[in-house]
Amino acid sequence: MANLPQNFLFRFAFPCRRLDETTEASAFGGASLDAEALSAEYRLPFWTQTLIVSGLGRGREPGPTTPRSAENVGLFDFRIAWSPRGLLLTTVVAGRRRVARRAPLELDATDVLRLCLDTRDVKEARRAGRFCHKFLFCPFVGKTDDAERPSAVWAPINRAKESPSPVDVGEFRLASERRVDGFAFSAAIPASTLTGFEPTDFRRLGLHFSQRDEEHGAFDLQLGEPFPTEDDPSLWASFELVE
């Protein structure tokens, strides 16, 4: 028991606020999406950091999972909001010396946001079902600076009993922006791409994210490696859709 992180002993639920009408219209129907589409008021107040500095995807053993601290509090923001038209998320990474470019098609790639969603928040199931989704988002992909662009892919979940309806990630709206010490990234995920997303009838989502960062390590919601969090939806946090 002494080796278990404290977060393993609790189930977390976070409020997921509804988008204001102006931001909703811009995110899902405007001319373009801002890289920092969500303001700081939508920021998630808690996460953990898995200390695997410069070791992601390279066969190194994961380090300990530690609570958010004064040392890492300013390095990463995760923001999320909902509307009947879908989900909007923003991540801001700071404290970087450079922004790496790595295609998310490599499932163990660094500098990628790994997002897991359960549109029905079924905590009794240890294996993913048809309402469970996994996406990989990369802020910059391309062989030249001129070709750099954000990218998204759908990824299978290990040991899943069922998969959701086919997802066309081409319907996502993505935006990214270089910063002096990092980058900002936003993704608007339409409701039509999320099997089971019915916010009127189902007001809770299961959600897990891991922001993999080559310089900082991994920022995980609640639990990271070595737990099989991305494969087990019972370990995902709950998000309550609030007005």
N, C-alpha and C positions, 0 to 999 in steps of 0.2 A: 504493500500500500504506500510505503514511503516514497517509492519511485514514480508513482502516478502523479501527473500534474493536477493541481486543484480543479481545473476546469473539467476534468473527467467526471467529477463527483456531482456535477450540476447540469441541468438543462437550461439553456438560455433562450429567452424570447425577447425580441427587439421590435420596437414600433417601426413600421414602414409607412411614411407619410404620403399622402396623396399629392400629386403634382398640382401646382397652381395652373390656372388655365393658360396663362401666357407661355410658361415653359412647356406645357403639354403641346400646345399648338406648334411651337418652334421645334420641339424634339421629333414629333411624328408627322409634321406636315410643312415645316419651314423650308426655306431655300437651302440651308445648311445647318449642321449640328456643331455647336461649340465644343471645343476640347474639354472645357470645364463647364459642362452644361448645368450641373447641379451646384448650387451655392453651399457654403459651409454649414448652413442650418440643417441640411440633410445628412450630415456626417454621422457615421456609426460611432458610438462612444467607446467601443472596446474591441480589442483583438489580442492575439498572442503573436509572438515572434519566434519562429524556429531558427536557431542560430546555425545556419549551414553556409556561412559566408564563403562565397566563391566556390562552393562545392556542389551546387545544384546540377543534377543530371550528369555527374561525372563519377558516380560510383562511390562517393564518400558516405560514411555513416552519418545519419542525422544527429544534430546536437540536441540539447534540452529545449523544451518548450517553456518559455518564461512569460509572465504577465507583462502587459504594457508598462513601460517604465519611463522615467525622465530621459533616459538615453535614447529611446526609440520613438517617443511620442510624436516627434515632428517629422518622421521619415515617410509616413504613409497615411493617406486618408482613403477611406472607402465610403461612398455616399450612394444611396439608393432611394428611389421613389416609385410609386405606382400610379397608374390611371387605368380606366377601362380599355385604353388603347395599347397598354403594355407596360413594360418596366424600363426605367431609365437609370443607369448607373454611371458613376464617375469615380475614377481613381486618380490620386495625385501622389507621385513619388518624388521625394526631395532628398537632399544630401548626397547626390550622385556626382561622380567625376565625369561620367560620360553616359550616353544612351546607347546601348547595344542594339543591333539589328539581328533578330533571329526568327526564322519562320516558325509559327506555332504548329506546323504539321509534325514537328518533332515533339512527341508527347512529353519528353523530359526536358524541353527547352527552358532556358532561363529567360528572364525579362518577359514573362507572360502571366496573364491573369487567368487562373483556372476557376471556373464558376460552376457550381452544382445547384440545381433547383428541383424542388419537388412541389408541384402546383397544388398538391392535396395535403402535404405535411403529414404523411403516414409514418408515425414514429414506431409502430409495432413491427414494421418490415425491416429485416436486416439486409435484404437484397433489393436492388432498384426495380421499379415497375414502370408501367407505361407513362406515368406522370412525372418521371424523373429525367432530367436533362443535364448534360454536361457540355460546357463550351470552353474553348480556349481563345483568349483575346491577346493579340500582340499589337503594341502601339506603332511599331515601325517594321515594315517588311520591304525588301527590295535590294537589288544589287548596286544601285547608285542612289545618291542623295535625291535626284530628281524623281526616282521611282518609289521613294519611300511612302508608305501609306499604312493605315491600320488594317488589321485583318482579323477574321473570326472563323473558327471551324467548330463543327459539332464533333464530339468525341464519344465513343462507346464507354459504358460503365462496366467494369469487370463484374462478372457473375450476375449480371442483370437478368431477371426473369422475363421481362418484356422491354421493348424499346418504344419511345414515343413515335408519333407520326413523323414521317420524313421532314426534316427541318431545312428550309432554304435560307441559309445565312446571308444570301444576297439581299434579303429583305431587311436585314439589320442596317441601322444607320450608325456609322462609326466616325470618330474624329480624334485626332491626337495632336499634340503640340510639344515641341522641345522647350525646355526651360533651362536656365543657366545651370541649375543643379539637379535636373531630373526631367520629368515630363508630366503632362496631364492627358488623360484618356477618358472618353465617354462612349457609351453604347446605348442606343435606343432599340429595345427588343420588342417587336410588335406582338400583340396578344395572339395573332394568327399563327405564330411560330411556336407557341407554347401549348402543348397538349394539356388540357385540363385547366387552363387559366380562366377561371370564372369568378372574378372578384366579388360579384354580387352575392353569390351563394357560398363561396369558400373564401373565408377571410384570413386564412393563415397559409404561409408558404414555408417549406423547408428550404434552408439555404446554407451553403458553405462556400467560402472562397479561399484561395491561396494565391497571394501575389508573389510570384517567384522573382527574385531580384538578384542579379549576379553579384552585386556589390554588398547588399545588406543581408541576403539570405531569403527567408520566406516569411511573409506575414500571413498568418492563418486566423480564421475566425474560430474561436473556441479550441479546436484541436488540430494539430498538424502531425507530421511524421513523428514516430513510426506507426501511429494509428492508421488503419485503412479507411480514413474518413471519406475519401472520394468514392469509395465503393459501397459504403454502408450508410444509407439515408437516415437510419436511427440515430446517427451521431451528428446530424446536421442541426443547426440552430433553427428556431422558429421565428418567423417574421409575421407580425400582426398588421394587417392592412388597416390603417386608421385614416380618418378624414382630416 
